[in-house]
């Protein structure tokens, strides 16, 4: 009676969903965390096949075959290993779950304990992290493009101003030079916007060889 009481207190207070199934994959234990996670009351879950109840259709056969393989050879690829499955709640909402299945021997009978952990929050955090990393990469790329493009615009602006100063007697040509200058000014405004976006990223100064930079600047 004491062992049963201890077992019951551990199972019912477990944070993760705990399910015990027999050799036919039918549920013989279903704790409160499993009720909350999958929205199946214990009386309705008991006796049902676990794979049919909460596994997505494309994953059921693999686990059924694995249980059968264990009885034939004493091993299965997923037993004792953490693996991820796409579980299905009672309301048909898919749920990413981490599952660990262990065989338990009771004399000549073998049953399987299943611990299931909801990883929805972890998946959501990973998605946010990937988004942040993409934004950081875009910011770094934007900063590099803005810097190089600004150098080109500086050359265009300088030459446009020089042309405009020497074309006072050529109204048509001076107008074209002024258009070039205005377009370059618009480009500078765009560069300022790109730079403002890029400044949201952390600067990481790196050592450079000045002679290499000067050689690259020669064509400008």
C-alpha positions as CSV (number, residue, x, y, z in Angstrom):
1,X,0.0,0.0,0.0
2,X,2.9,2.4,0.8
3,X,4.6,1.6,-2.5
4,X,1.3,2.2,-4.4
5,X,0.8,5.5,-2.5
6,X,4.4,6.6,-3.3
7,X,4.0,5.6,-7.0
8,X,0.7,7.4,-7.2
9,X,2.1,10.6,-5.7
10,X,5.1,10.6,-8.1
11,X,3.0,10.0,-11.1
12,X,0.3,12.6,-10.2
13,X,2.8,15.3,-9.3
14,X,5.0,14.9,-12.3
15,X,5.4,18.1,-14.3
16,X,5.6,16.2,-17.6
17,X,2.9,14.0,-19.1
18,X,3.4,10.4,-18.0
19,X,1.7,7.5,-19.8
20,X,2.1,3.8,-19.1
21,X,1.2,1.4,-22.0
22,X,1.1,-2.4,-22.2
23,X,2.5,-4.6,-25.0
24,X,-0.4,-3.8,-27.2
25,X,0.3,0.0,-26.8
26,X,-2.9,0.4,-24.8
27,X,-2.9,3.0,-22.1
28,X,-3.0,1.7,-18.5
29,X,-1.9,4.9,-16.8
30,X,-2.5,8.6,-17.7
31,X,-1.4,11.3,-15.2
32,X,-3.0,14.7,-14.7
33,X,-0.2,16.4,-16.7
34,X,-1.2,14.2,-19.7
35,X,-4.8,15.2,-19.2
36,X,-3.9,18.9,-19.2
37,X,-1.5,18.6,-22.2
38,X,-3.7,16.5,-24.5
39,X,-7.1,17.5,-23.1
40,X,-8.1,13.8,-22.7
41,X,-9.6,13.0,-19.3
42,X,-8.0,9.9,-17.7
43,X,-11.2,7.7,-17.8
44,X,-11.5,8.3,-21.5
45,X,-7.8,7.8,-22.3
46,X,-7.4,4.5,-20.4
47,X,-7.7,1.5,-22.7
48,X,-7.1,3.4,-25.9
49,X,-4.1,2.8,-28.1
50,X,-1.5,5.6,-27.4
51,X,-0.5,6.0,-31.0
52,X,-4.0,6.4,-32.3
53,X,-4.9,8.8,-29.5
54,X,-2.1,11.4,-29.6
55,X,0.4,10.6,-32.4
56,X,0.2,12.2,-35.8
57,X,-0.8,9.7,-38.5
58,X,2.6,9.7,-40.2
59,X,4.4,8.6,-37.0
60,X,2.1,5.9,-35.7
61,X,3.4,3.0,-37.7
62,X,7.0,3.6,-36.8
63,X,6.3,3.4,-33.0
64,X,4.0,0.4,-33.4
65,X,6.7,-1.5,-35.3
66,X,9.3,-0.5,-32.7
67,X,7.3,-2.0,-29.9
68,X,6.8,-5.2,-31.9
69,X,10.5,-5.2,-32.7
70,X,11.4,-5.0,-29.0
71,X,9.4,-8.2,-28.3
72,X,11.1,-9.9,-31.2
73,X,14.7,-8.8,-30.7
74,X,14.8,-7.0,-27.3
75,X,15.6,-3.6,-28.8
76,X,14.1,-0.8,-30.7
77,X,15.8,2.3,-32.2
78,X,13.8,4.8,-30.1
79,X,13.7,3.1,-26.7
80,X,15.6,5.1,-24.1
81,X,16.2,7.9,-26.6
82,X,14.9,11.4,-26.6
83,X,13.0,12.0,-29.8
84,X,10.6,14.6,-31.1
85,X,7.1,13.9,-32.4
86,X,4.2,15.9,-33.7
87,X,1.5,15.1,-31.2
88,X,-2.2,15.8,-31.7
89,X,-4.5,17.2,-28.9
90,X,-8.1,16.2,-28.6
91,X,-9.1,19.4,-30.4
92,X,-6.8,18.4,-33.3
93,X,-4.2,21.0,-32.6
94,X,-0.7,19.8,-33.4
95,X,1.8,20.0,-30.6
96,X,5.6,19.5,-30.8
97,X,6.5,17.0,-28.0
98,X,9.7,15.4,-26.8
99,X,9.1,11.8,-25.8
100,X,11.2,9.2,-24.0
101,X,9.9,5.6,-23.9
102,X,11.4,2.9,-21.5
103,X,10.5,-0.8,-21.2
104,X,9.6,-1.9,-17.7
105,X,9.5,-5.6,-16.7
106,X,6.8,-6.9,-14.3
107,X,7.7,-10.5,-13.9
108,X,7.0,-12.0,-17.4
109,X,5.0,-9.0,-18.4
110,X,6.6,-6.0,-20.1
111,X,5.1,-2.5,-20.1
112,X,6.4,0.8,-21.4
113,X,6.7,4.1,-19.6
114,X,6.3,7.2,-21.7
115,X,7.4,10.7,-20.6
116,X,6.2,13.5,-22.9
117,X,7.4,17.1,-22.6
118,X,5.7,20.0,-24.4
119,X,8.4,21.9,-26.4
120,X,6.1,24.5,-28.0
121,X,7.8,27.4,-26.0
122,X,11.2,26.1,-27.0
123,X,10.3,26.0,-30.6
124,X,8.8,29.5,-30.4
125,X,12.0,30.8,-28.7
126,X,14.1,29.2,-31.4
127,X,12.0,30.8,-34.1
128,X,12.5,34.2,-32.4
129,X,16.2,33.6,-32.1
130,X,16.5,32.8,-35.8
131,X,14.6,36.0,-36.6
132,X,17.0,38.0,-34.5
133,X,20.0,36.4,-36.2
134,X,18.5,37.1,-39.6
135,X,17.9,40.8,-38.7
136,X,21.5,41.0,-37.4
137,X,22.8,39.6,-40.6
138,X,20.7,42.0,-42.7
139,X,21.9,44.9,-40.5
140,X,25.5,44.0,-41.1
141,X,25.0,43.5,-44.8
142,X,23.1,46.8,-45.0
143,X,25.9,48.7,-43.2
144,X,28.5,47.3,-45.6
145,X,26.5,48.1,-48.7
146,X,25.7,51.6,-47.4
147,X,29.4,52.3,-46.7
148,X,30.5,51.2,-50.1
149,X,27.7,52.9,-51.9
150,X,28.4,56.1,-50.0
151,X,31.9,56.1,-51.4
152,X,30.6,55.8,-55.0
153,X,28.1,58.6,-54.4
154,X,30.8,60.8,-53.1
155,X,32.7,60.5,-56.4
156,X,29.5,61.1,-58.4
157,X,28.6,64.2,-56.4
158,X,32.1,65.7,-56.6
159,X,32.2,65.2,-60.4
160,X,28.7,66.5,-60.9
161,X,29.5,69.7,-58.9
162,X,32.7,70.1,-60.9
163,X,30.8,69.7,-64.2
164,X,28.1,72.1,-63.2
165,X,30.7,74.8,-62.3
166,X,32.3,74.5,-65.8
167,X,29.1,74.4,-67.7
168,X,27.7,77.9,-67.0
169,X,27.8,78.6,-70.7
170,X,26.0,75.3,-71.6
171,X,22.5,75.5,-70.1
172,X,21.5,72.1,-71.4
173,X,24.6,70.3,-70.2
174,X,24.5,72.2,-66.9
175,X,20.9,70.9,-66.4
176,X,22.1,67.4,-66.9
177,X,24.9,67.8,-64.4
178,X,22.4,69.3,-61.9
179,X,20.2,66.2,-62.4
180,X,23.1,64.0,-61.6
181,X,23.8,65.9,-58.5
182,X,20.1,65.7,-57.3
183,X,20.0,62.0,-58.0
184,X,23.2,61.6,-55.9
185,X,21.7,63.6,-53.1
186,X,18.7,61.3,-53.1
187,X,21.1,58.4,-52.9
188,X,22.8,60.0,-49.9
189,X,19.4,60.3,-48.1
190,X,18.8,56.6,-48.8
191,X,22.3,55.8,-47.5
192,X,21.5,57.7,-44.3
193,X,18.4,55.6,-43.8
194,X,20.3,52.4,-44.4
195,X,23.0,53.5,-42.0
196,X,20.4,54.3,-39.3
197,X,19.1,50.8,-39.7
198,X,22.5,49.2,-39.6
199,X,23.5,51.1,-36.4
200,X,21.0,48.9,-34.5
201,X,23.6,46.2,-34.7
202,X,26.6,45.8,-32.4
203,X,29.8,47.2,-34.0
204,X,32.7,44.7,-34.2
205,X,35.9,46.6,-35.1
206,X,38.5,44.5,-36.9
207,X,42.2,45.0,-37.6
208,X,42.9,45.9,-41.2
209,X,46.0,46.6,-43.4
210,X,45.9,50.2,-44.5
211,X,48.0,49.6,-47.5
212,X,45.4,47.2,-48.9
213,X,42.7,49.7,-48.3
214,X,44.7,52.5,-50.0
215,X,45.3,50.3,-53.1
216,X,41.6,49.6,-53.3
217,X,40.9,53.4,-53.1
218,X,43.2,54.3,-56.0
219,X,40.6,53.7,-58.7
220,X,38.3,56.2,-56.9
